[in-house]
Amino acid sequence: MTMKRMNFYLADIQIKRLKAINKKTGLPLSDILRRAIDEYWERSKKKERSEMKKVLVVLIMVLVAFTSSGCATKKYCFISPGQSEVTTASVGSIMIKKNGMR
């Protein structure tokens, strides 16, 4: 991995925390920062993947409800939040058009 020199500012408390980690682990400050950035990146990606999984689960539930209720033969269908079956209308609902979603 190619390293590039960077200059940036840290708050006093951040410097104290870095030095405490350095004292405890013996790792150079730059290595601690690189590891922190890598860990932050991985956590962000895991969170992003987790959010995408939640969206996919909802989409699968909607598709199952859509196909199992006979809604696929109608022009418009409505699904209320928390509702397990598809009905033709409800207040505050998600409307699913036969050839797309709105």
N, C-alpha and C positions, 0 to 999 in steps of 0.2 A: 504494500500500500504506500503510495506516495504521500509524503507529509508536506504541508504548506504552513508557513508561519502566519499567525493571525494575532492581531492586537485588539483587545476589547476591555471594557470596564466591568468590574464586579462590585457589588455592595460589600460593605465591611463584614456583614454577617455571612455572606457567601464565601468570602476569603477565610473567615474563621472556620467555617464548616469544612472547606477544602483542606485546610491545614490539619484539622482534627482527623479527617479521613486519612490524610497522608501520615500522620503520626501513628495511627492505629494499624494501617496496612503496610506502610513503607513504600507505597506506590508514588511515583512522581505526580505532581499536580496535573500535568498535561495528560497523563494516562487516565487519571481519575475523571477528568473532563471528557475525554474521548469515550470512556466507558459509559458515563452518564448520558452522553448524546446517543450512543448506540442503544442503550436501554430505553431511553425515551422514545426513540424511533420504533423499536420493537413493540412497546406497549401501545403506541399510537396505531400501529398496523393491526395488532390484535383487537383493539377496540373497534377499529374500522371494520374488520372481518366479522366481529360479533354483531355489529349493527346491521351489516349486510345479511347475516344469517337470520336476524329477526325479521327483516323485510321479506326475505325469501319464504320464511315460515308463514307470514301473513298472506303472501301471494298464493302459496300453495293452498292455504285454507280457503281463500276466496275462490280459487279455481275448482276445488273439490265441491264447495257449496254451490257454485255456479253450474257445474255439470251434473251434480246429483239431484238437483231440485227441479229439473226440467226447465230451468231458466234459459238454457242454451237455445230453446226453441222460440223464446220471446224476443222482441226487439229491445226492451229495456228491463233491467232488474235492479233491485235495491238491496243493499246489505247494511244493516245497522251495526254499529260497533258492539262487539260482544255477542252478536246474534249468530247462532250456528246454522240457521237455514236462510235461504234467500227468499225474499218476498217481493211482490211487485211494487210496494211503496212503503215508506216509513219516514218519520221526521228525523232530520239530522243524519241522514244515511249517506252511504257511498253508492253512487249510481254506477252500474256496470253496463256499458253498451255492448251489444252482441259482438261487434267487430272492434273492440277497443275498450279502454277504461277512461273514466273521467273522475 
